[in-house]
Amino acid sequence: MKKVIAIVLAVVLVAMLGATGVSAQQNPNASAKATAMFGDLDVRAVAEYPGDGWWDWYDIDFAPIAEQTIKTANDKDLFIDLSLQTGCYTFTQVKSQGKVKDTSLGSCQIWVWVTVDGIFGERVYPRWPMVFDSRIQVLSAELQGVITDTDPITIGEPEVIELFIGTMSAHSFNFIVEDLDPGMHTIRVYVWATSMALGQEGSAEAIATVGLGSATIEEVRMVKGEDIVVW
């Protein structure tokens, strides 16, 4: 059962920085050493479990959210500083009576990956997606139920416990690209957002979001003879 999803991927502002000493007739990227991009992104992965015996899962599989180009000289490297505002909202509800355990789960994850010239996993460090946000929320209860009468003791409706956690924060990570060939290169940023909700008698909901985002890309020359140290 999949419900609800509004995905609008928009990069509304792209600004080129650092292009100095270039005439109007020349390629503006010819001597540029840095570039930047900024966007108001609206990415939402929503999963809902209403307590009907099914489970819900939603996946946005590596959607491209930003793209920029930069011209590099021979054997140059790139420092890419990527920042995103991400949110994770989880709600879990359990219903229990007769000391029967009930469990609900809500989870959300957001991964980010950067590619150069459309190639995954080559020259870019790290070579795998980075987790920008993640939560797994599990709520369990083993309750007697609502007592409706004491003589004799009568159990009526199940007792209910609910838990909601919502967080939003800005995260940043530095990606490194080594030993690029001279020429124009295209940098793309991808996001992978997932949410899952499941339970038994209760209900659950999970929402993963991506809001504002920015990236700065700078051409650099590493210390001669130095390789990127991976530990």
C-alpha positions as CSV (number, residue, x, y, z in Angstrom):
1,M,0.0,0.0,0.0
2,K,1.7,3.2,-1.2
3,K,0.2,6.6,-0.5
4,V,0.9,10.1,-0.9
5,I,4.0,11.6,-2.4
6,A,4.7,15.0,-3.7
7,I,8.1,15.3,-5.2
8,V,9.2,18.6,-6.7
9,L,12.9,18.7,-7.6
10,A,13.8,22.3,-8.2
11,V,17.1,24.1,-8.3
12,V,16.1,27.7,-8.5
13,L,19.4,29.5,-8.4
14,V,22.8,28.7,-9.9
15,A,25.6,31.2,-9.4
16,M,29.0,31.0,-11.0
17,L,31.7,32.4,-8.8
18,G,35.3,33.4,-9.3
19,A,35.4,33.9,-13.1
20,T,37.8,36.8,-13.2
21,G,39.9,38.3,-16.0
22,V,37.7,36.8,-18.8
23,S,36.4,38.9,-21.7
24,A,32.8,38.8,-22.8
25,Q,33.7,36.9,-25.9
26,Q,35.5,34.1,-24.0
27,N,34.1,31.0,-22.2
28,P,33.2,32.3,-18.7
29,N,34.4,29.0,-17.3
30,A,37.9,29.3,-18.9
31,S,39.7,30.6,-15.8
32,A,37.1,29.9,-13.1
33,K,38.4,28.1,-10.1
34,A,35.2,27.7,-8.2
35,T,31.4,27.5,-8.7
36,A,28.4,27.3,-6.5
37,M,24.8,26.3,-6.5
38,F,21.8,26.9,-4.2
39,G,18.3,25.5,-4.4
40,D,15.0,25.2,-2.5
41,L,14.3,21.5,-2.9
42,D,11.0,19.8,-2.0
43,V,11.7,16.1,-1.6
44,R,9.3,14.0,0.5
45,A,9.1,10.2,1.0
46,V,5.9,9.4,3.0
47,A,4.9,6.0,4.4
48,E,1.7,5.3,6.3
49,Y,0.5,2.2,8.2
50,P,-3.2,2.7,9.4
51,G,-3.3,-0.6,11.4
52,D,-4.9,-2.7,8.7
53,G,-2.5,-5.6,8.8
54,W,-0.3,-4.3,5.9
55,W,2.9,-2.4,5.8
56,D,4.0,0.6,3.8
57,W,7.3,1.6,2.3
58,Y,8.3,4.4,0.0
59,D,11.6,4.9,-1.9
60,I,13.0,7.8,-3.9
61,D,15.8,6.0,-5.7
62,F,18.7,8.3,-6.3
63,A,16.9,11.3,-7.8
64,P,19.2,14.0,-9.2
65,I,18.7,17.3,-7.3
66,A,21.4,19.5,-8.6
67,E,23.9,19.8,-11.5
68,Q,26.8,22.2,-12.2
69,T,29.8,22.3,-14.6
70,I,33.4,23.4,-14.1
71,K,36.4,23.6,-16.4
72,T,39.6,22.2,-15.0
73,A,43.2,22.2,-16.0
74,N,45.3,19.0,-16.3
75,D,45.7,16.8,-13.2
76,K,43.5,19.0,-10.9
77,D,41.4,17.9,-8.0
78,L,38.0,19.2,-6.8
79,F,36.8,19.9,-3.3
80,I,32.9,19.7,-3.1
81,D,31.2,20.9,0.0
82,L,27.6,19.8,0.0
83,S,25.0,21.0,2.6
84,L,21.4,19.9,2.8
85,Q,18.6,20.7,5.2
86,T,17.0,17.3,6.1
87,G,14.0,16.3,8.2
88,C,12.9,13.0,9.7
89,Y,9.4,12.6,11.2
90,T,8.2,9.4,12.8
91,F,5.0,8.5,14.6
92,T,4.2,5.2,16.2
93,Q,1.1,4.0,18.1
94,V,0.5,0.7,19.9
95,K,-2.8,-0.8,21.2
96,S,-2.7,-3.5,23.8
97,Q,-5.0,-5.4,26.1
98,G,-4.9,-8.7,28.0
99,K,-1.1,-8.4,28.3
100,V,-0.7,-9.1,24.6
101,K,2.4,-7.3,23.2
102,D,1.9,-4.8,20.4
103,T,4.7,-3.2,18.3
104,S,4.8,-0.4,15.7
105,L,7.8,0.9,13.7
106,G,8.5,4.0,11.7
107,S,11.8,4.7,10.0
108,C,13.3,7.2,7.5
109,Q,16.7,7.5,5.8
110,I,18.4,10.0,3.5
111,W,21.5,9.2,1.5
112,V,23.5,11.6,-0.7
113,W,25.9,10.8,-3.6
114,V,28.0,12.9,-5.9
115,T,29.0,11.9,-9.4
116,V,31.5,13.4,-12.0
117,D,30.5,13.1,-15.6
118,G,27.7,10.7,-14.8
119,I,30.0,8.0,-13.4
120,F,29.3,6.5,-10.0
121,G,32.1,5.4,-7.7
122,E,35.1,6.6,-9.7
123,R,37.5,9.3,-8.5
124,V,35.0,10.6,-6.0
125,Y,35.7,10.0,-2.3
126,P,33.8,8.6,-0.5
127,R,32.9,6.0,-3.2
128,W,29.6,5.1,-1.5
129,P,26.5,7.1,-0.5
130,M,26.7,9.2,2.6
131,V,24.0,9.0,5.2
132,F,22.7,12.6,5.9
133,D,19.8,11.5,8.2
134,S,18.5,8.3,9.6
135,R,16.1,7.1,12.3
136,I,14.5,3.8,13.3
137,Q,11.7,4.3,15.9
138,V,10.2,1.2,17.5
139,L,7.5,1.4,20.1
140,S,6.3,-1.7,22.0
141,A,3.8,-2.2,24.9
142,E,2.3,-5.1,26.8
143,L,-0.8,-3.7,28.6
144,Q,-3.8,-4.9,30.5
145,G,-6.4,-2.7,28.9
146,V,-8.8,0.0,30.0
147,I,-10.7,-1.1,33.2
148,T,-14.3,-0.1,32.8
149,D,-15.7,-1.7,36.0
150,T,-14.1,-2.8,39.3
151,D,-16.9,-5.1,40.6
152,P,-16.1,-7.4,38.9
153,I,-13.0,-6.1,37.1
154,T,-14.0,-5.6,33.5
155,I,-11.5,-4.8,30.7
156,G,-12.9,-2.7,27.9
157,E,-11.0,-1.0,25.2
158,P,-7.2,-1.6,24.6
159,E,-4.8,0.9,26.2
160,V,-3.1,3.2,23.7
161,I,0.4,4.7,23.7
162,E,1.6,7.1,21.0
163,L,5.1,8.6,20.3
164,F,6.0,11.3,17.8
165,I,9.5,12.5,17.1
166,G,10.2,15.2,14.5
167,T,13.7,16.7,13.8
168,M,15.1,19.0,11.1
169,S,18.7,20.0,10.8
170,A,21.4,21.1,8.3
171,H,24.1,18.6,7.4
172,S,27.3,19.1,5.5
173,F,29.9,16.7,4.0
174,N,33.1,17.3,1.9
175,F,33.5,15.1,-1.2
176,I,36.9,14.9,-2.9
177,V,37.5,14.3,-6.6
178,E,41.1,13.4,-7.6
179,D,43.2,13.6,-10.8
180,L,40.7,15.0,-13.3
181,D,41.5,15.2,-17.0
182,P,41.5,18.7,-18.5
183,G,38.3,20.1,-19.8
184,M,34.6,20.6,-18.8
185,H,33.2,18.3,-16.1
186,T,29.7,17.9,-14.9
187,I,29.0,17.5,-11.2
188,R,25.7,16.0,-10.2
189,V,24.2,15.5,-6.7
190,Y,21.8,12.7,-6.1
191,V,19.5,12.0,-3.1
192,W,18.0,8.7,-2.0
193,A,15.2,9.0,0.5
194,T,13.3,6.1,2.0
195,S,10.6,5.7,4.6
196,M,8.9,2.7,6.1
197,A,5.9,2.2,8.5
198,L,4.6,-1.1,9.9
199,G,2.8,-2.4,12.9
200,Q,0.2,-4.7,14.4
201,E,-2.9,-3.4,16.1
202,G,-1.6,0.2,16.2
203,S,-0.5,2.6,13.5
204,A,2.7,4.2,12.2
205,E,3.9,6.9,9.9
206,A,7.3,8.1,8.7
207,I,8.4,11.0,6.5
208,A,11.8,11.8,5.1
209,T,12.3,15.3,3.7
210,V,15.0,17.4,2.0
211,G,14.6,21.2,2.0
212,L,17.2,23.9,1.3
213,G,20.5,22.8,-0.2
214,S,23.8,24.3,-1.4
215,A,27.1,23.2,-2.8
216,T,30.4,24.8,-3.5
217,I,32.9,23.3,-5.9
218,E,36.5,24.4,-5.9
219,E,39.4,23.4,-8.2
220,V,42.6,22.7,-6.2
221,R,46.0,21.3,-6.7
222,M,47.0,18.8,-4.1
223,V,50.6,18.6,-2.6
224,K,52.9,17.2,-5.3
225,G,53.1,13.4,-5.0
226,E,50.4,13.2,-2.3
227,D,47.6,10.7,-2.6
228,I,44.3,10.9,-0.7
229,V,44.8,9.0,2.5
230,V,41.9,6.5,3.2
231,W,41.7,5.2,6.7
